[in-house]
Amino acid sequence: MLESEEPLPPAKLTDRFLAFVLDLLPFVAGFNLTLYLLLFKLHRLPNTWPVWQRHGFIWLAFYLLYQALGNLSGGTFGKRLLGLRVESLDGRRLVPARAVLRAVGYLLSMPLNLGFLYSLVHPDSRTWHDLLAGSRVVEVKPRGQGAIALSAVLSLIIVGFLAGFPVWNVFARPTPADLEAIRKADEGLKILAAVEEAHKAEHGRYTTKLVDLARASGDVAAFKQGMAELFDPDGFVLEAGGGSYAIRARALDRRRTVVEVVGP
């Protein structure tokens, strides 16, 4: 950069975040696709944790190489798309050693994104990997308020998804125990449907009384125990009329999933 030139403004964190996501997505997709093909489609590798680790290290190496080449050329695809440029503190392109050092520095900045968040308090918006490599990211082209607002909104949506997915995965996503409870509830309804048919065969009609089904089952005590083990006592509905019946209940999973059988 010449003495008379005005320094370019530092890149906004929202733009840097979007560029980071754009650059990372192809490698995440490549990791998952190749792992699926090798493990589950072609069965070339065993489905073990060491295999997952080695596969992850390989794709991480590809990603860091991509970042190093991007640093060397002035910016990765994502940064160029957002109008950003990586440069040294004097405005020149990074030399190879600093380009590699900046890429490796991602390993320092990525855990919990602390290295990126540091740019919020740094006077020149530099991250930990920028400090390590003596670099900074600047805006090459000025952007309008609409583009700035769009970047902010997109960043918030992505951050919300990334923060919400682990919460959903832990608290809302059905666990194996939940799925087993739902399966057992479905099987229980099939048994109740069979008992309902037995009652009709004996009495000529379907019943709306659970006590009738208990008697028709032939073992009232076992019937009650099975009901307690399979269904939530609240929300159980037994309807019959017009030559048909419907039984609805709530399984004993965490969400109390509604299961139903209709017959005949």
Backbone as CSV, one residue per row, in Angstrom:
resi,resn,N_x,N_y,N_z,CA_x,CA_y,CA_z,C_x,C_y,C_z
1,MET,0.848,-1.188,0.000,0.000,0.000,0.000,0.883,1.237,0.000
2,LEU,0.569,2.195,-0.882,1.362,3.402,-0.960,1.071,4.307,0.210
3,GLU,2.020,5.204,0.487,1.892,6.096,1.636,0.626,6.939,1.538
4,SER,0.271,7.373,0.272,-0.858,8.289,0.100,-2.213,7.593,0.127
5,GLU,-2.216,6.273,0.003,-3.477,5.533,-0.030,-4.103,5.433,1.355
6,GLU,-5.429,5.563,1.370,-6.173,5.406,2.617,-6.300,3.916,2.925
7,PRO,-6.074,3.524,4.169,-6.237,2.104,4.502,-7.697,1.684,4.331
8,LEU,-7.915,0.480,3.841,-9.269,-0.030,3.660,-9.892,-0.359,5.013
9,PRO,-11.201,-0.201,5.142,-11.852,-0.485,6.431,-11.805,-1.973,6.762
10,PRO,-11.706,-2.307,8.034,-11.706,-3.726,8.420,-13.036,-4.381,8.090
11,ALA,-12.986,-5.655,7.762,-14.200,-6.400,7.428,-15.095,-6.562,8.652
12,LYS,-16.385,-6.544,8.417,-17.346,-6.745,9.501,-17.389,-8.222,9.876
13,LEU,-17.629,-8.481,11.138,-17.645,-9.859,11.624,-18.728,-10.672,10.938
14,THR,-19.879,-10.064,10.649,-20.953,-10.803,9.988,-20.529,-11.266,8.599
15,ASP,-19.818,-10.395,7.860,-19.345,-10.782,6.531,-18.288,-11.877,6.630
16,ARG,-17.410,-11.754,7.596,-16.384,-12.777,7.776,-17.018,-14.107,8.159
17,PHE,-18.047,-14.070,8.969,-18.717,-15.292,9.381,-19.384,-15.972,8.192
18,LEU,-20.071,-15.184,7.348,-20.716,-15.761,6.177,-19.680,-16.349,5.222
19,ALA,-18.561,-15.662,5.043,-17.495,-16.182,4.189,-16.958,-17.494,4.754
20,PHE,-16.813,-17.545,6.075,-16.339,-18.762,6.743,-17.294,-19.923,6.488
21,VAL,-18.597,-19.669,6.596,-19.593,-20.717,6.372,-19.557,-21.186,4.920
22,LEU,-19.487,-20.243,3.980,-19.443,-20.601,2.559,-18.215,-21.448,2.235
23,ASP,-17.104,-21.118,2.857,-15.873,-21.875,2.607,-15.901,-23.250,3.270
24,LEU,-16.565,-23.353,4.415,-16.551,-24.599,5.177,-17.542,-25.633,4.645
25,LEU,-18.685,-25.177,4.124,-19.757,-26.091,3.726,-19.315,-27.170,2.738
26,PRO,-18.561,-26.843,1.676,-18.167,-27.917,0.748,-17.328,-29.010,1.407
27,PHE,-16.521,-28.637,2.396,-15.686,-29.629,3.070,-16.507,-30.489,4.035
28,VAL,-17.493,-29.879,4.688,-18.395,-30.658,5.544,-19.191,-31.641,4.692
29,ALA,-19.673,-31.158,3.539,-20.413,-32.038,2.631,-19.513,-33.153,2.107
30,GLY,-18.279,-32.807,1.752,-17.345,-33.819,1.254,-17.026,-34.865,2.302
31,PHE,-16.835,-34.436,3.534,-16.568,-35.367,4.629,-17.716,-36.356,4.784
32,ASN,-18.946,-35.858,4.842,-20.098,-36.733,5.062,-20.370,-37.634,3.867
33,LEU,-20.241,-37.090,2.651,-20.533,-37.876,1.456,-19.527,-39.017,1.284
34,THR,-18.243,-38.717,1.390,-17.235,-39.765,1.213,-17.304,-40.794,2.330
35,LEU,-17.612,-40.334,3.549,-17.743,-41.284,4.653,-18.923,-42.223,4.422
36,TYR,-20.017,-41.668,3.929,-21.197,-42.490,3.637,-20.884,-43.520,2.551
37,LEU,-20.209,-43.070,1.488,-19.893,-43.980,0.390,-18.949,-45.094,0.834
38,LEU,-17.897,-44.721,1.563,-16.885,-45.712,1.938,-17.372,-46.676,3.011
39,LEU,-18.191,-46.179,3.955,-18.614,-47.020,5.071,-19.910,-47.769,4.798
40,PHE,-20.899,-47.060,4.254,-22.237,-47.639,4.202,-22.665,-48.079,2.799
41,LYS,-22.121,-47.462,1.781,-22.516,-47.814,0.417,-21.593,-48.863,-0.185
42,LEU,-20.282,-48.592,-0.146,-19.320,-49.513,-0.747,-18.718,-50.492,0.263
43,HIS,-18.878,-50.188,1.556,-18.359,-51.046,2.630,-16.839,-51.282,2.483
44,ARG,-16.128,-50.211,2.150,-14.672,-50.318,1.997,-13.948,-50.170,3.339
45,LEU,-14.597,-49.525,4.313,-13.974,-49.292,5.618,-14.920,-49.727,6.726
46,PRO,-14.372,-50.146,7.881,-15.241,-50.498,9.015,-15.793,-49.238,9.678
47,ASN,-16.993,-49.355,10.193,-17.630,-48.219,10.862,-17.143,-48.148,12.310
48,THR,-15.930,-47.606,12.500,-15.331,-47.491,13.827,-14.891,-46.056,14.071
49,TRP,-14.742,-45.708,15.348,-14.339,-44.345,15.702,-12.968,-43.972,15.134
50,PRO,-11.946,-44.837,15.152,-10.659,-44.471,14.541,-10.779,-44.136,13.054
51,VAL,-11.654,-44.841,12.343,-11.857,-44.538,10.924,-12.465,-43.151,10.765
52,TRP,-13.459,-42.822,11.572,-14.065,-41.482,11.538,-13.005,-40.416,11.839
53,GLN,-12.158,-40.669,12.825,-11.122,-39.702,13.181,-10.149,-39.469,12.031
54,ARG,-9.648,-40.560,11.454,-8.692,-40.425,10.344,-9.332,-39.697,9.168
55,HIS,-10.579,-40.028,8.887,-11.291,-39.369,7.799,-11.444,-37.873,8.080
56,GLY,-11.748,-37.543,9.334,-11.878,-36.134,9.703,-10.568,-35.376,9.580
57,PHE,-9.464,-35.991,9.979,-8.154,-35.348,9.874,-7.785,-35.086,8.413
58,ILE,-8.132,-36.018,7.530,-7.833,-35.835,6.105,-8.588,-34.633,5.544
59,TRP,-9.872,-34.546,5.842,-10.657,-33.424,5.327,-10.265,-32.116,5.992
60,LEU,-9.850,-32.169,7.250,-9.350,-30.964,7.909,-8.074,-30.474,7.228
61,ALA,-7.215,-31.404,6.829,-5.984,-31.030,6.123,-6.316,-30.380,4.784
62,PHE,-7.316,-30.926,4.071,-7.751,-30.317,2.805,-8.250,-28.888,3.043
63,TYR,-9.017,-28.724,4.115,-9.582,-27.406,4.419,-8.486,-26.395,4.748
64,LEU,-7.510,-26.803,5.543,-6.428,-25.893,5.906,-5.569,-25.553,4.687
65,LEU,-5.375,-26.517,3.804,-4.642,-26.245,2.564,-5.395,-25.228,1.718
66,TYR,-6.705,-25.405,1.619,-7.544,-24.456,0.882,-7.434,-23.057,1.476
67,GLN,-7.463,-22.970,2.814,-7.337,-21.672,3.474,-5.969,-21.055,3.204
68,ALA,-4.913,-21.867,3.251,-3.564,-21.348,3.002,-3.445,-20.786,1.590
69,LEU,-3.980,-21.506,0.603,-3.938,-21.029,-0.781,-4.780,-19.759,-0.942
70,GLY,-5.918,-19.723,-0.240,-6.747,-18.521,-0.279,-6.024,-17.328,0.337
71,ASN,-5.361,-17.541,1.458,-4.600,-16.464,2.096,-3.507,-15.952,1.167
72,LEU,-2.866,-16.869,0.486,-1.760,-16.511,-0.405,-2.240,-15.687,-1.597
73,SER,-3.445,-15.983,-2.081,-3.967,-15.278,-3.254,-4.751,-14.026,-2.908
74,GLY,-4.947,-13.777,-1.611,-5.677,-12.579,-1.198,-7.068,-12.850,-0.680
75,GLY,-7.528,-14.083,-0.752,-8.846,-14.388,-0.214,-9.413,-15.667,-0.771
76,THR,-10.133,-16.405,0.038,-10.818,-17.622,-0.394,-12.046,-17.245,-1.226
77,PHE,-12.708,-18.252,-1.765,-13.919,-18.006,-2.566,-14.955,-17.240,-1.749
78,GLY,-15.181,-17.681,-0.506,-16.182,-17.027,0.329,-15.849,-15.566,0.584
79,LYS,-14.591,-15.272,0.868,-14.186,-13.884,1.128,-14.345,-13.031,-0.126
80,ARG,-13.943,-13.564,-1.273,-14.076,-12.798,-2.513,-15.541,-12.526,-2.835
81,LEU,-16.389,-13.510,-2.569,-17.814,-13.336,-2.823,-18.400,-12.226,-1.960
82,LEU,-17.893,-12.087,-0.756,-18.367,-11.050,0.167,-17.585,-9.748,0.020
83,GLY,-16.684,-9.663,-0.932,-15.928,-8.433,-1.151,-14.859,-8.179,-0.108
84,LEU,-14.225,-9.242,0.381,-13.209,-9.124,1.423,-11.846,-9.538,0.880
85,ARG,-10.814,-9.089,1.556,-9.455,-9.447,1.149,-8.573,-9.649,2.371
86,VAL,-7.714,-10.660,2.283,-6.720,-10.905,3.326,-5.425,-10.226,2.900
87,GLU,-4.831,-9.467,3.814,-3.582,-8.774,3.502,-2.732,-8.664,4.751
88,SER,-1.475,-8.328,4.534,-0.583,-8.063,5.663,-0.878,-6.678,6.217
89,LEU,-0.250,-6.325,7.304,-0.538,-5.037,7.943,-0.091,-3.857,7.099
90,ASP,0.829,-4.081,6.147,1.249,-3.003,5.262,0.466,-2.988,3.955
91,GLY,-0.584,-3.777,3.855,-1.443,-3.770,2.691,-1.021,-4.700,1.581
92,ARG,0.041,-5.459,1.761,0.504,-6.370,0.721,-0.079,-7.765,0.942
93,ARG,0.102,-8.615,-0.076,-0.327,-10.000,0.068,0.580,-10.730,1.037
94,LEU,0.024,-11.757,1.677,0.812,-12.523,2.631,1.862,-13.362,1.907
95,VAL,3.032,-13.469,2.501,4.055,-14.366,1.981,3.632,-15.796,2.335
96,PRO,4.167,-16.819,1.636,3.720,-18.202,1.865,3.743,-18.640,3.322
97,ALA,4.807,-18.292,4.055,4.904,-18.734,5.448,3.765,-18.163,6.283
98,ARG,3.443,-16.887,6.083,2.366,-16.268,6.849,0.996,-16.780,6.392
99,ALA,0.875,-17.109,5.115,-0.382,-17.657,4.613,-0.672,-19.012,5.267
100,VAL,0.361,-19.840,5.374,0.207,-21.134,6.030,-0.052,-20.958,7.521
101,LEU,0.659,-20.034,8.141,0.500,-19.800,9.582,-0.908,-19.323,9.893
102,ARG,-1.458,-18.484,9.027,-2.824,-18.008,9.243,-3.829,-19.149,9.120
103,ALA,-3.612,-20.058,8.159,-4.508,-21.205,8.000,-4.446,-22.115,9.215
104,VAL,-3.239,-22.425,9.663,-3.084,-23.285,10.844,-3.678,-22.605,12.073
105,GLY,-3.640,-21.273,12.091,-4.203,-20.528,13.212,-5.696,-20.712,13.380
106,TYR,-6.379,-21.204,12.328,-7.804,-21.513,12.458,-8.048,-22.528,13.562
107,LEU,-7.094,-23.436,13.746,-7.235,-24.435,14.803,-7.283,-23.781,16.173
108,LEU,-6.677,-22.614,16.287,-6.692,-21.868,17.544,-7.987,-21.080,17.705
109,SER,-8.506,-20.556,16.601,-9.676,-19.676,16.666,-11.012,-20.412,16.648
110,MET,-11.050,-21.619,16.061,-12.335,-22.281,15.837,-13.012,-22.849,17.079
111,PRO,-12.281,-23.402,18.068,-12.995,-23.932,19.246,-13.859,-22.862,19.908
112,LEU,-15.178,-23.114,19.932,-16.167,-22.186,20.488,-16.169,-20.836,19.778
113,ASN,-15.440,-20.744,18.645,-15.345,-19.499,17.861,-14.779,-18.332,18.665
114,LEU,-14.032,-18.643,19.697,-13.490,-17.579,20.550,-12.521,-16.681,19.785
115,GLY,-11.716,-17.296,18.898,-10.764,-16.505,18.134,-11.430,-15.535,17.194
116,PHE,-12.602,-15.909,16.668,-13.351,-15.009,15.799,-14.034,-13.914,16.617
117,LEU,-14.617,-14.308,17.742,-15.308,-13.330,18.589,-14.362,-12.274,19.133
118,TYR,-13.079,-12.627,19.230,-12.101,-11.651,19.722,-12.052,-10.419,18.830
119,SER,-12.386,-10.591,17.546,-12.352,-9.443,16.635,-13.354,-8.368,17.028
120,LEU,-14.367,-8.724,17.824,-15.349,-7.734,18.265,-14.730,-6.687,19.188
121,VAL,-13.686,-7.071,19.901,-13.073,-6.138,20.854,-11.729,-5.607,20.355
122,HIS,-11.213,-6.181,19.277,-9.941,-5.699,18.753,-10.177,-4.422,17.952
123,PRO,-9.349,-3.386,18.132,-9.571,-2.106,17.445,-9.531,-2.208,15.922
124,ASP,-8.834,-3.202,15.387,-8.747,-3.376,13.935,-9.495,-4.634,13.483
125,SER,-10.388,-5.138,14.361,-11.220,-6.321,14.056,-10.393,-7.521,13.638
126,ARG,-9.272,-7.744,14.282,-8.424,-8.880,13.936,-8.722,-10.060,14.862
127,THR,-8.685,-11.242,14.278,-8.929,-12.469,15.033,-7.612,-13.011,15.570
128,TRP,-7.696,-14.115,16.299,-6.475,-14.713,16.836,-5.552,-15.188,15.711
129,HIS,-6.130,-15.783,14.650,-5.256,-16.242,13.568,-4.681,-15.073,12.771
130,ASP,-5.379,-13.924,12.780,-4.797,-12.720,12.175,-3.607,-12.234,12.993
131,LEU,-3.767,-12.223,14.303,-2.669,-11.789,15.167,-1.474,-12.714,15.022
132,LEU,-1.748,-14.005,14.895,-0.669,-14.984,14.769,0.117,-14.790,13.476
133,ALA,-0.587,-14.450,12.389,0.060,-14.355,11.079,0.413,-12.933,10.681
134,GLY,0.066,-11.956,11.528,0.329,-10.572,11.151,-0.509,-10.145,9.962
135,SER,-1.784,-10.521,9.965,-2.669,-10.226,8.848,-3.913,-9.506,9.321
136,ARG,-4.699,-9.071,8.375,-6.007,-8.498,8.661,-6.893,-8.723,7.445
137,VAL,-8.211,-8.640,7.648,-9.175,-8.796,6.571,-9.891,-7.471,6.387
138,VAL,-9.917,-6.999,5.145,-10.482,-5.675,4.858,-11.591,-5.777,3.825
139,GLU,-12.406,-4.710,3.780,-13.459,-4.586,2.769,-12.856,-3.952,1.526
140,VAL,-12.904,-4.677,0.421,-12.366,-4.136,-0.824,-13.358,-3.184,-1.475
141,LYS,-14.645,-3.557,-1.401,-15.685,-2.738,-2.015,-16.648,-2.251,-0.934
142,PRO,-16.983,-0.956,-0.945,-17.970,-0.468,0.025,-19.335,-1.088,-0.245
143,ARG,-20.081,-1.354,0.813,-21.381,-2.004,0.679,-22.468,-1.112,1.244
144,GLY,-23.653,-1.211,0.635,-24.788,-0.417,1.077,-25.377,-0.937,2.374
145,GLN,-26.256,-0.123,2.951,-26.875,-0.502,4.218,-27.735,-1.756,4.072
146,GLY,-28.368,-1.915,2.901,-29.192,-3.101,2.685,-28.376,-4.376,2.696
147,ALA,-27.214,-4.342,2.046,-26.340,-5.520,2.012,-25.787,-5.821,3.401
148,ILE,-25.468,-4.772,4.141,-24.961,-4.950,5.504,-26.030,-5.591,6.394
149,ALA,-27.268,-5.101,6.257,-28.369,-5.647,7.060,-28.651,-7.096,6.681
150,LEU,-28.567,-7.408,5.381,-28.808,-8.779,4.933,-27.763,-9.734,5.504
151,SER,-26.514,-9.298,5.515,-25.456,-10.128,6.093,-25.714,-10.391,7.571
152,ALA,-26.157,-9.350,8.272,-26.427,-9.502,9.700,-27.571,-10.484,9.947
153,VAL,-28.635,-10.375,9.140,-29.791,-11.259,9.307,-29.413,-12.710,9.005
154,LEU,-28.693,-12.926,7.901,-28.271,-14.278,7.545,-27.367,-14.875,8.617
155,SER,-26.481,-14.052,9.151,-25.583,-14.536,10.207,-26.368,-14.957,11.439
156,LEU,-27.365,-14.150,11.821,-28.177,-14.484,12.991,-28.956,-15.781,12.765
157,ILE,-29.472,-15.979,11.544,-30.218,-17.200,11.239,-29.309,-18.420,11.358
158,ILE,-28.111,-18.322,10.798,-27.179,-19.450,10.840,-26.747,-19.735,12.268
159,VAL,-26.418,-18.672,13.012,-26.013,-18.850,14.409,-27.151,-19.473,15.211
160,GLY,-28.384,-19.007,14.954,-29.534,-19.577,15.654,-29.705,-21.055,15.364
161,PHE,-29.485,-21.433,14.099,-29.589,-22.851,13.737,-28.490,-23.657,14.413
162,LEU,-27.254,-23.149,14.365,-26.136,-23.875,14.953,-26.290,-24.018,16.462
163,ALA,-26.878,-22.991,17.092,-27.086,-23.055,18.539,-28.291,-23.914,18.893
164,GLY,-29.313,-23.872,18.028,-30.542,-24.598,18.328,-30.473,-26.079,18.036
165,PHE,-29.677,-26.469,17.033,-29.628,-27.883,16.664,-29.136,-28.768,17.809
166,PRO,-28.035,-28.404,18.501,-27.616,-29.260,19.630,-28.681,-29.357,20.712
167,VAL,-29.402,-28.245,20.946,-30.456,-28.270,21.960,-31.564,-29.228,21.526
168,TRP,-31.956,-29.131,20.245,-32.983,-30.042,19.732,-32.489,-31.480,19.783
169,ASN,-31.233,-31.684,19.457,-30.674,-33.036,19.422,-30.693,-33.684,20.801
170,VAL,-30.495,-32.862,21.843,-30.438,-33.387,23.212,-31.823,-33.518,23.826
171,PHE,-32.663,-32.474,23.632,-33.912,-32.417,24.382,-35.155,-32.792,23.573
172,ALA,-35.152,-32.598,22.262,-36.362,-32.814,21.480,-36.267,-34.007,20.534
173,ARG,-35.090,-34.318,20.071,-34.960,-35.420,19.129,-35.279,-36.740,19.822
174,PRO,-36.103,-37.589,19.189,-36.436,-38.881,19.820,-35.187,-39.724,20.066
175,THR,-35.065,-40.223,21.268,-33.962,-41.110,21.616,-34.361,-42.547,21.281
176,PRO,-33.410,-43.479,21.286,-33.786,-44.878,21.087,-34.851,-45.356,22.070
177,ALA,-34.770,-44.867,23.310,-35.784,-45.249,24.299,-37.156,-44.696,23.920
178,ASP,-37.185,-43.457,23.389,-38.453,-42.875,22.946,-39.051,-43.697,21.802
179,LEU,-38.230,-44.029,20.826,-38.707,-44.796,19.674,-39.202,-46.175,20.096
180,GLU,-38.525,-46.773,21.067,-38.959,-48.084,21.561,-40.302,-47.972,22.281
181,ALA,-40.500,-46.870,23.045,-41.775,-46.671,23.741,-42.911,-46.493,22.737
182,ILE,-42.648,-45.786,21.659,-43.672,-45.593,20.625,-43.981,-46.917,19.925
183,ARG,-42.928,-47.685,19.636,-43.129,-48.985,18.989,-43.989,-49.905,19.860
184,LYS,-43.670,-49.936,21.148,-44.429,-50.784,22.058,-45.887,-50.323,22.160
185,ALA,-46.101,-48.998,22.149,-47.467,-48.473,22.204,-48.242,-48.876,20.955
186,ASP,-47.592,-48.819,19.792,-48.248,-49.259,18.555,-48.622,-50.736,18.627
187,GLU,-47.697,-51.550,19.123,-47.982,-52.979,19.262,-49.126,-53.213,20.243
188,GLY,-49.141,-52.417,21.323,-50.210,-52.544,22.307,-51.572,-52.230,21.713
189,LEU,-51.625,-51.207,20.824,-52.898,-50.871,20.184,-53.376,-51.999,19.270
190,LYS,-52.433,-52.670,18.625,-52.816,-53.804,17.767,-53.454,-54.921,18.598
191,ILE,-52.901,-55.116,19.797,-53.470,-56.133,20.689,-54.868,-55.712,21.140
192,LEU,-55.023,-54.415,21.467,-56.342,-53.913,21.872,-57.342,-54.052,20.727
193,ALA,-56.872,-53.816,19.495,-57.764,-53.964,18.342,-58.224,-55.419,18.213
194,ALA,-57.303,-56.339,18.456,-57.676,-57.759,18.390,-58.680,-58.107,19.487
195,VAL,-58.498,-57.529,20.669,-59.438,-57.784,21.766,-60.787,-57.172,21.449
196,GLU,-60.779,-55.996,20.810,-62.031,-55.353,20.401,-62.785,-56.239,19.410
197,GLU,-62.064,-56.858,18.492,-62.689,-57.766,17.537,-63.251,-59.005,18.252
198,ALA,-62.528,-59.479,19.273,-63.006,-60.640,20.034,-64.293,-60.298,20.783
199,HIS,-64.347,-59.065,21.316,-65.558,-58.630,22.018,-66.739,-58.582,21.057
200,LYS,-66.499,-58.056,19.846,-67.587,-57.976,18.863,-68.052,-59.369,18.440
201,ALA,-67.101,-60.284,18.311,-67.467,-61.651,17.910,-68.362,-62.306,18.954
202,GLU,-68.134,-61.932,20.224,-68.916,-62.552,21.294,-70.228,-61.830,21.551
203,HIS,-70.186,-60.463,21.452,-71.373,-59.671,21.829,-72.069,-59.014,20.642
204,GLY,-71.503,-59.112,19.475,-72.152,-58.554,18.290,-71.933,-57.068,18.095
205,ARG,-71.086,-56.459,18.892,-70.836,-55.015,18.763,-69.470,-54.669,19.368
206,TYR,-68.943,-53.547,18.934,-67.717,-53.020,19.535,-68.068,-52.280,20.821
207,THR,-67.137,-52.213,21.725,-67.393,-51.566,23.012,-66.611,-50.262,23.148
208,THR,-67.155,-49.366,23.951,-66.462,-48.108,24.273,-65.951,-48.120,25.708
209,LYS,-66.043,-49.302,26.364,-65.638,-49.401,27.765,-64.355,-50.228,27.881
210,LEU,-63.376,-49.651,28.548,-62.106,-50.330,28.720,-62.258,-51.579,29.576
211,VAL,-63.201,-51.553,30.504,-63.417,-52.712,31.366,-63.894,-53.912,30.550
212,ASP,-64.666,-53.640,29.495,-65.113,-54.732,28.622,-63.929,-55.373,27.913
213,LEU,-62.982,-54.538,27.466,-61.795,-55.082,26.800,-60.948,-55.887,27.779
214,ALA,-60.888,-55.411,29.032,-60.118,-56.139,30.048,-60.701,-57.536,30.256
215,ARG,-62.018,-57.615,30.315,-62.665,-58.915,30.505,-62.479,-59.786,29.271
216,ALA,-62.604,-59.182,28.085,-62.480,-59.945,26.839,-61.066,-60.468,26.630
217,SER,-60.084,-59.813,27.278,-58.695,-60.258,27.120,-58.446,-61.597,27.801
218,GLY,-59.269,-61.930,28.793,-59.122,-63.191,29.500,-58.262,-63.122,30.741
219,ASP,-57.544,-62.002,30.944,-56.685,-61.845,32.132,-56.697,-60.377,32.507
220,VAL,-57.614,-60.010,33.394,-57.809,-58.601,33.746,-56.560,-58.013,34.383
221,ALA,-55.893,-58.748,35.266,-54.704,-58.226,35.950,-53.579,-57.939,34.949
222,ALA,-53.332,-58.882,34.034,-52.284,-58.685,33.024,-52.652,-57.539,32.090
223,PHE,-53.971,-57.407,31.804,-54.432,-56.312,30.944,-54.116,-54.959,31.582
224,LYS,-54.431,-54.824,32.867,-54.166,-53.564,33.560,-52.670,-53.256,33.621
225,GLN,-51.872,-54.281,33.890,-50.425,-54.085,33.962,-49.877,-53.634,32.592
226,GLY,-50.368,-54.275,31.529,-49.915,-53.907,30.188,-50.301,-52.485,29.832
227,MET,-51.490,-52.055,30.198,-51.934,-50.686,29.937,-51.030,-49.683,30.655
228,ALA,-50.679,-49.992,31.896,-49.832,-49.081,32.668,-48.425,-48.992,32.097
229,GLU,-47.936,-50.110,31.529,-46.573,-50.141,31.001,-46.452,-49.525,29.604
230,LEU,-47.570,-49.421,28.895,-47.514,-48.974,27.496,-48.056,-47.576,27.258
231,PHE,-49.039,-47.143,28.057,-49.751,-45.907,27.739,-49.790,-44.939,28.920
232,ASP,-49.826,-43.660,28.553,-50.087,-42.606,29.540,-51.579,-42.690,29.888
233,PRO,-51.913,-42.727,31.192,-53.346,-42.841,31.545,-54.172,-41.649,31.078
234,ASP,-53.531,-40.493,30.915,-54.247,-39.329,30.397,-54.280,-39.386,28.873
235,GLY,-55.398,-39.066,28.322,-55.505,-38.998,26.874,-55.891,-40.289,26.192
236,PHE,-56.274,-41.312,26.930,-56.697,-42.569,26.300,-58.148,-42.425,25.856
237,VAL,-58.413,-42.727,24.588,-59.760,-42.573,24.020,-60.160,-43.865,23.331
238,LEU,-61.350,-44.344,23.646,-61.898,-45.552,23.028,-63.275,-45.200,22.469
239,GLU,-63.398,-45.222,21.144,-64.649,-44.858,20.492,-65.134,-46.030,19.640
240,ALA,-66.451,-46.160,19.542,-67.026,-47.221,18.719,-68.421,-46.809,18.286
241,GLY,-68.829,-47.309,17.139,-70.159,-46.994,16.617,-70.200,-47.156,15.116
242,GLY,-71.383,-47.518,14.611,-71.542,-47.661,13.169,-70.699,-48.771,12.576
243,GLY,-70.395,-49.786,13.353,-69.628,-50.904,12.849,-68.140,-50.665,12.750
244,SER,-67.631,-49.679,13.469,-66.189,-49.409,13.464,-65.762,-48.941,14.855
245,TYR,-64.478,-48.834,15.028,-63.945,-48.369,16.313,-62.656,-47.572,16.080
246,ALA,-62.275,-46.802,17.082,-61.017,-46.046,17.048,-60.444,-46.019,18.457
247,ILE,-59.168,-46.312,18.555,-58.486,-46.296,19.851,-57.287,-45.358,19.732
248,ARG,-57.230,-44.358,20.591,-56.113,-43.407,20.628,-55.502,-43.379,22.024
249,ALA,-54.186,-43.282,22.052,-53.488,-43.241,23.341,-52.191,-42.466,23.182
250,ARG,-51.564,-42.197,24.300,-50.271,-41.512,24.306,-49.199,-42.490,24.776
251,ALA,-48.156,-42.616,23.944,-47.052,-43.495,24.313,-46.272,-42.905,25.480
252,LEU,-45.441,-43.709,26.114,-44.685,-43.264,27.276,-43.300,-42.730,26.904
253,ASP,-43.172,-42.132,25.710,-41.936,-41.427,25.364,-41.968,-40.045,25.987
254,ARG,-40.892,-39.282,25.851,-40.820,-37.974,26.500,-41.857,-36.990,25.960
255,ARG,-42.226,-37.115,24.690,-43.179,-36.189,24.091,-44.619,-36.674,24.174
256,ARG,-44.809,-37.855,24.762,-46.133,-38.451,24.861,-46.808,-38.472,23.488
257,THR,-46.146,-39.108,22.552,-46.609,-39.186,21.175,-47.959,-39.899,21.091
258,VAL,-48.895,-39.335,20.312,-50.209,-39.923,20.148,-50.120,-41.061,19.126
259,VAL,-50.639,-42.219,19.482,-50.730,-43.364,18.578,-52.200,-43.718,18.430
260,GLU,-52.541,-44.329,17.292,-53.969,-44.581,17.013,-54.130,-45.820,16.156
261,VAL,-55.221,-46.509,16.385,-55.612,-47.622,15.518,-57.098,-47.476,15.237
262,VAL,-57.481,-47.692,13.982,-58.887,-47.569,13.573,-59.271,-48.866,12.860
263,GLY,-60.442,-49.355,13.156,-60.877,-50.596,12.506,-62.374,-50.641,12.326
264,PRO,-62.848,-51.629,11.630,-62.030,-52.684,11.043,-61.379,-52.229,9.739
